[in-house]
Amino acid sequence: MYTTVIFDLDGTLLDTLDDLADAGNRLCAALGWPTHPVQGYRYLVGNGIPKLIERLAPPECRAPAVLADALARFEADYGAHLRDKTAPYPGVPQALARLRAAGVQLAVFSNKADALAKQVVADYFGTDLFAAVRGQLPGVPVKPAPQGTCALLAALGADVARTLYVGDSNVDVQTARNAGLPCCGVLWGFRTKEELQSEGARYLAATAEELEAIIRRGPEPAGA
């Protein structure tokens, strides 16, 4: 069994796409920027909210002061609406509860701002399920840079050889690889099976039950 599992948040534990897209499009409309289809946000998110704002901004609107103002507007609006349509993916809360009861140490590491990540995890999963919840912190490079993941592993006292990273995008597979961890890509999230495979995810899970089985099976024997 994997003894520690670190989860991405958006697109992995929670379906946040509609709330992110709605907040992004409200911002764009208010600033006179082009809006985007909800499904387009699957490829706009994933590298943190500041990068999302940069991607939403037309090229002529990317001066630092403009982006800073847009970021503040987005964070205030999204913070007020992050529960409108967001929900856990089917079977995920139940699988997490079973794994926690079996003694698996669970954690969340997101590129969402730290306060927002903690807030939304507490709203949907409570405060007892995860040993740690971390989002983007000042001075720490966002995923896929390894610094945040490695700091979280140290804080958890995790056995790296028995730790699994779980996510839904190329960013997550890269994050795991950069931190020396295997990655399980989930197929219910924002990105495609082909993206996860081409990036090199060790496992793929189509349902929460499949993910639970992978975690319970544990690391593959050397040379497998």
C-alpha positions as a LaTeX table, in Angstrom:
\begin{tabular}{lrrr}
\hline
Residue & $x$ (\AA) & $y$ (\AA) & $z$ (\AA) \\
\hline
Met1 & 0.00 & 0.00 & 0.00 \\
Tyr2 & 1.12 & 3.55 & $-0.61$ \\
Thr3 & 1.39 & 5.09 & 2.85 \\
Thr4 & 1.20 & 8.74 & 1.75 \\
Val5 & $-0.82$ & 10.15 & $-1.15$ \\
Ile6 & $-0.62$ & 13.77 & $-2.29$ \\
Phe7 & $-3.56$ & 15.00 & $-4.34$ \\
Asp8 & $-3.95$ & 17.86 & $-6.73$ \\
Leu9 & $-7.20$ & 19.73 & $-6.03$ \\
Asp10 & $-8.91$ & 21.27 & $-9.07$ \\
Gly11 & $-9.85$ & 18.57 & $-11.58$ \\
Thr12 & $-8.72$ & 15.79 & $-9.22$ \\
Leu13 & $-10.73$ & 16.01 & $-6.00$ \\
Leu14 & $-13.16$ & 18.77 & $-6.93$ \\
Asp15 & $-14.84$ & 19.75 & $-10.17$ \\
Thr16 & $-14.21$ & 23.49 & $-9.96$ \\
Leu17 & $-14.28$ & 24.21 & $-13.69$ \\
Asp18 & $-17.62$ & 26.01 & $-13.87$ \\
Asp19 & $-16.88$ & 28.29 & $-10.91$ \\
Leu20 & $-13.42$ & 29.14 & $-12.26$ \\
Ala21 & $-14.82$ & 29.80 & $-15.73$ \\
Asp22 & $-17.70$ & 31.90 & $-14.43$ \\
Ala23 & $-15.35$ & 34.04 & $-12.33$ \\
Gly24 & $-12.93$ & 34.37 & $-15.23$ \\
Asn25 & $-15.64$ & 35.42 & $-17.65$ \\
Arg26 & $-17.14$ & 37.90 & $-15.20$ \\
Leu27 & $-13.70$ & 39.47 & $-14.91$ \\
Cys28 & $-13.24$ & 39.54 & $-18.68$ \\
Ala29 & $-16.65$ & 41.12 & $-19.21$ \\
Ala30 & $-15.99$ & 43.77 & $-16.57$ \\
Leu31 & $-12.64$ & 44.69 & $-18.13$ \\
Gly32 & $-13.77$ & 44.49 & $-21.73$ \\
Trp33 & $-11.64$ & 41.43 & $-22.49$ \\
Pro34 & $-12.84$ & 38.52 & $-24.64$ \\
Thr35 & $-14.64$ & 35.80 & $-22.71$ \\
His36 & $-14.03$ & 32.07 & $-23.23$ \\
Pro37 & $-16.14$ & 28.90 & $-23.43$ \\
Val38 & $-16.28$ & 26.98 & $-20.18$ \\
Gln39 & $-14.49$ & 24.01 & $-21.75$ \\
Gly40 & $-11.68$ & 26.30 & $-22.84$ \\
Tyr41 & $-10.81$ & 26.85 & $-19.19$ \\
Arg42 & $-9.57$ & 23.25 & $-19.03$ \\
Tyr43 & $-6.41$ & 24.54 & $-20.69$ \\
Leu44 & $-6.32$ & 28.00 & $-19.13$ \\
Val45 & $-6.12$ & 26.77 & $-15.53$ \\
Gly46 & $-3.52$ & 24.55 & $-13.90$ \\
Asn47 & $-0.55$ & 26.85 & $-13.33$ \\
Gly48 & $-2.00$ & 29.09 & $-10.64$ \\
Ile49 & $-4.40$ & 32.03 & $-10.69$ \\
Pro50 & $-1.79$ & 34.66 & $-11.66$ \\
Lys51 & $-0.99$ & 32.62 & $-14.78$ \\
Leu52 & $-4.72$ & 32.26 & $-15.50$ \\
Ile53 & $-5.12$ & 36.04 & $-15.38$ \\
Glu54 & $-2.15$ & 36.48 & $-17.68$ \\
Arg55 & $-3.68$ & 34.03 & $-20.15$ \\
Leu56 & $-7.05$ & 35.78 & $-20.03$ \\
Ala57 & $-5.56$ & 39.23 & $-20.59$ \\
Pro58 & $-5.17$ & 40.42 & $-24.19$ \\
Pro59 & $-1.50$ & 41.09 & $-25.07$ \\
Glu60 & $-1.94$ & 44.84 & $-24.78$ \\
Cys61 & $-3.36$ & 44.47 & $-21.25$ \\
Arg62 & $-0.48$ & 42.62 & $-19.60$ \\
Ala63 & 1.26 & 45.50 & $-17.87$ \\
Pro64 & 2.10 & 44.48 & $-14.29$ \\
Ala65 & $-0.27$ & 47.02 & $-12.72$ \\
Val66 & $-3.16$ & 45.88 & $-14.94$ \\
Leu67 & $-2.54$ & 42.21 & $-14.14$ \\
Ala68 & $-2.25$ & 42.94 & $-10.42$ \\
Asp69 & $-5.58$ & 44.77 & $-10.43$ \\
Ala70 & $-7.22$ & 41.99 & $-12.43$ \\
Leu71 & $-5.82$ & 39.36 & $-10.06$ \\
Ala72 & $-7.22$ & 41.16 & $-7.01$ \\
Arg73 & $-10.62$ & 41.46 & $-8.69$ \\
Phe74 & $-10.66$ & 37.77 & $-9.64$ \\
Glu75 & $-9.62$ & 36.55 & $-6.20$ \\
Ala76 & $-12.31$ & 38.62 & $-4.48$ \\
Asp77 & $-15.02$ & 37.47 & $-6.89$ \\
Tyr78 & $-13.98$ & 33.82 & $-7.00$ \\
Gly79 & $-13.65$ & 33.73 & $-3.23$ \\
Ala80 & $-17.30$ & 34.75 & $-2.97$ \\
His81 & $-18.50$ & 32.21 & $-5.54$ \\
Leu82 & $-16.25$ & 29.15 & $-5.17$ \\
Arg83 & $-19.15$ & 27.04 & $-3.86$ \\
Asp84 & $-21.73$ & 27.97 & $-6.51$ \\
Lys85 & $-21.25$ & 24.92 & $-8.75$ \\
Thr86 & $-18.18$ & 23.16 & $-7.37$ \\
Ala87 & $-18.62$ & 19.58 & $-6.15$ \\
Pro88 & $-16.46$ & 16.54 & $-5.37$ \\
Tyr89 & $-16.12$ & 14.02 & $-8.18$ \\
Pro90 & $-18.30$ & 10.90 & $-7.82$ \\
Gly91 & $-16.99$ & 8.40 & $-5.29$ \\
Val92 & $-14.02$ & 10.54 & $-4.24$ \\
Pro93 & $-15.13$ & 11.42 & $-0.67$ \\
Gln94 & $-16.01$ & 7.80 & 0.07 \\
Ala95 & $-12.71$ & 6.46 & $-1.33$ \\
Leu96 & $-10.74$ & 9.02 & 0.66 \\
Ala97 & $-12.57$ & 8.11 & 3.86 \\
Arg98 & $-11.80$ & 4.41 & 3.36 \\
Leu99 & $-8.12$ & 5.12 & 2.67 \\
Arg100 & $-7.85$ & 7.36 & 5.71 \\
Ala101 & $-9.45$ & 4.66 & 7.85 \\
Ala102 & $-6.90$ & 2.18 & 6.47 \\
Gly103 & $-4.07$ & 4.38 & 7.74 \\
Val104 & $-3.05$ & 6.14 & 4.53 \\
Gln105 & $-1.74$ & 9.67 & 5.10 \\
Leu106 & $-3.55$ & 12.02 & 2.73 \\
Ala107 & $-2.52$ & 15.54 & 1.67 \\
Val108 & $-3.50$ & 18.19 & $-0.87$ \\
Phe109 & $-1.09$ & 20.35 & $-2.85$ \\
Ser110 & $-2.63$ & 22.88 & $-5.22$ \\
Asn111 & $-1.56$ & 25.84 & $-7.33$ \\
Lys112 & $-4.66$ & 27.61 & $-5.99$ \\
Ala113 & $-3.83$ & 30.36 & $-3.48$ \\
Asp114 & $-3.13$ & 28.77 & $-0.09$ \\
Ala115 & $-6.03$ & 30.41 & 1.76 \\
Leu116 & $-8.51$ & 29.50 & $-0.98$ \\
Ala117 & $-7.23$ & 25.92 & $-1.15$ \\
Lys118 & $-7.63$ & 25.47 & 2.60 \\
Gln119 & $-11.07$ & 27.06 & 2.53 \\
Val120 & $-12.50$ & 24.96 & $-0.28$ \\
Val121 & $-11.04$ & 21.69 & 1.05 \\
Ala122 & $-12.52$ & 22.40 & 4.49 \\
Asp123 & $-15.89$ & 23.21 & 2.91 \\
Tyr124 & $-16.15$ & 19.94 & 1.00 \\
Phe125 & $-14.02$ & 17.48 & 2.98 \\
Gly126 & $-13.85$ & 18.87 & 6.50 \\
Thr127 & $-10.66$ & 19.41 & 8.47 \\
Asp128 & $-9.84$ & 15.89 & 9.68 \\
Leu129 & $-9.36$ & 13.96 & 6.44 \\
Phe130 & $-6.09$ & 15.47 & 5.22 \\
Ala131 & $-2.86$ & 15.65 & 7.20 \\
Ala132 & $-1.95$ & 18.82 & 5.29 \\
Val133 & $-3.50$ & 21.15 & 2.72 \\
Arg134 & $-1.21$ & 23.53 & 0.89 \\
Gly135 & $-1.73$ & 25.96 & $-1.92$ \\
Gln136 & 0.45 & 28.54 & $-3.57$ \\
Leu137 & 2.61 & 30.39 & $-1.03$ \\
Pro138 & 4.63 & 33.56 & $-1.57$ \\
Gly139 & 8.21 & 32.81 & $-2.51$ \\
Val140 & 7.54 & 29.17 & $-3.42$ \\
Pro141 & 7.52 & 28.37 & $-7.15$ \\
Val142 & 4.24 & 26.95 & $-8.41$ \\
Lys143 & 3.96 & 23.39 & $-9.64$ \\
Pro144 & 5.57 & 21.69 & $-11.51$ \\
Ala145 & 8.62 & 23.11 & $-9.72$ \\
Pro146 & 9.60 & 20.58 & $-7.02$ \\
Gln147 & 10.25 & 22.90 & $-4.07$ \\
Gly148 & 6.71 & 22.96 & $-2.71$ \\
Thr149 & 6.20 & 19.22 & $-3.10$ \\
Cys150 & 9.52 & 18.42 & $-1.44$ \\
Ala151 & 8.75 & 20.77 & 1.46 \\
Leu152 & 5.37 & 19.08 & 1.91 \\
Leu153 & 6.96 & 15.63 & 1.88 \\
Ala154 & 9.37 & 16.73 & 4.60 \\
Ala155 & 6.58 & 18.24 & 6.70 \\
Leu156 & 4.59 & 15.03 & 6.43 \\
Gly157 & 7.59 & 12.85 & 7.28 \\
Ala158 & 6.62 & 10.83 & 4.22 \\
Asp159 & 8.48 & 7.76 & 3.00 \\
Val160 & 9.17 & 8.89 & $-0.57$ \\
Ala161 & 9.41 & 5.28 & $-1.77$ \\
Arg162 & 5.82 & 4.72 & $-0.62$ \\
Thr163 & 4.32 & 8.06 & $-1.68$ \\
Leu164 & 2.04 & 8.56 & $-4.69$ \\
Tyr165 & 1.09 & 11.83 & $-6.38$ \\
Val166 & $-2.39$ & 12.03 & $-7.94$ \\
Gly167 & $-3.48$ & 14.61 & $-10.50$ \\
Asp168 & $-5.31$ & 15.24 & $-13.74$ \\
Ser169 & $-2.91$ & 17.17 & $-15.99$ \\
Asn170 & 0.53 & 17.34 & $-17.52$ \\
Val171 & 1.46 & 19.78 & $-14.76$ \\
Asp172 & 0.76 & 17.09 & $-12.17$ \\
Val173 & 2.77 & 14.41 & $-13.95$ \\
Gln174 & 5.67 & 16.85 & $-14.25$ \\
Thr175 & 5.30 & 17.81 & $-10.57$ \\
Ala176 & 5.52 & 14.19 & $-9.51$ \\
Arg177 & 8.50 & 13.48 & $-11.74$ \\
Asn178 & 10.36 & 16.58 & $-10.56$ \\
Ala179 & 9.87 & 15.48 & $-6.93$ \\
Gly180 & 10.87 & 11.87 & $-7.62$ \\
Leu181 & 7.37 & 10.45 & $-7.18$ \\
Pro182 & 5.18 & 8.20 & $-9.33$ \\
Cys183 & 1.99 & 9.80 & $-10.62$ \\
Cys184 & $-1.49$ & 8.42 & $-11.05$ \\
Gly185 & $-3.45$ & 10.39 & $-13.62$ \\
Val186 & $-7.21$ & 10.57 & $-13.10$ \\
Leu187 & $-9.35$ & 10.47 & $-16.23$ \\
Trp188 & $-12.33$ & 12.39 & $-14.84$ \\
Gly189 & $-10.50$ & 15.73 & $-14.64$ \\
Phe190 & $-9.74$ & 18.70 & $-16.87$ \\
Arg191 & $-7.30$ & 17.06 & $-19.29$ \\
Thr192 & $-7.19$ & 13.98 & $-21.50$ \\
Lys193 & $-5.96$ & 10.43 & $-21.17$ \\
Glu194 & $-3.63$ & 11.07 & $-24.11$ \\
Glu195 & $-2.01$ & 14.02 & $-22.34$ \\
Leu196 & $-1.43$ & 12.02 & $-19.18$ \\
Gln197 & $-0.04$ & 9.05 & $-21.11$ \\
Ser198 & 2.27 & 11.13 & $-23.28$ \\
Glu199 & 3.60 & 12.93 & $-20.21$ \\
Gly200 & 4.43 & 9.60 & $-18.59$ \\
Ala201 & 1.89 & 8.96 & $-15.82$ \\
Arg202 & 2.71 & 5.58 & $-14.25$ \\
Tyr203 & $-0.94$ & 4.76 & $-13.55$ \\
Leu204 & $-4.32$ & 5.85 & $-14.90$ \\
Ala205 & $-7.60$ & 5.66 & $-13.01$ \\
Ala206 & $-11.02$ & 6.08 & $-14.59$ \\
Thr207 & $-12.98$ & 5.98 & $-11.31$ \\
Ala208 & $-12.39$ & 6.71 & $-7.65$ \\
Glu209 & $-12.61$ & 2.98 & $-6.99$ \\
Glu210 & $-9.83$ & 2.29 & $-9.49$ \\
Leu211 & $-7.69$ & 4.96 & $-7.82$ \\
Glu212 & $-8.31$ & 3.41 & $-4.41$ \\
Ala213 & $-7.26$ & $-0.01$ & $-5.73$ \\
Ile214 & $-4.01$ & 1.43 & $-7.13$ \\
Ile215 & $-3.22$ & 3.04 & $-3.78$ \\
Arg216 & $-3.99$ & $-0.14$ & $-1.85$ \\
Arg217 & $-1.88$ & $-2.23$ & $-4.25$ \\
Gly218 & 1.11 & 0.00 & $-3.52$ \\
Pro219 & 4.44 & 0.49 & $-5.28$ \\
Glu220 & 5.35 & $-1.83$ & $-8.10$ \\
Pro221 & 8.26 & $-4.22$ & $-7.43$ \\
Ala222 & 11.61 & $-3.07$ & $-8.74$ \\
Gly223 & 11.96 & $-3.90$ & $-12.40$ \\
Ala224 & 8.21 & $-4.28$ & $-12.94$ \\
\hline
\end{tabular}
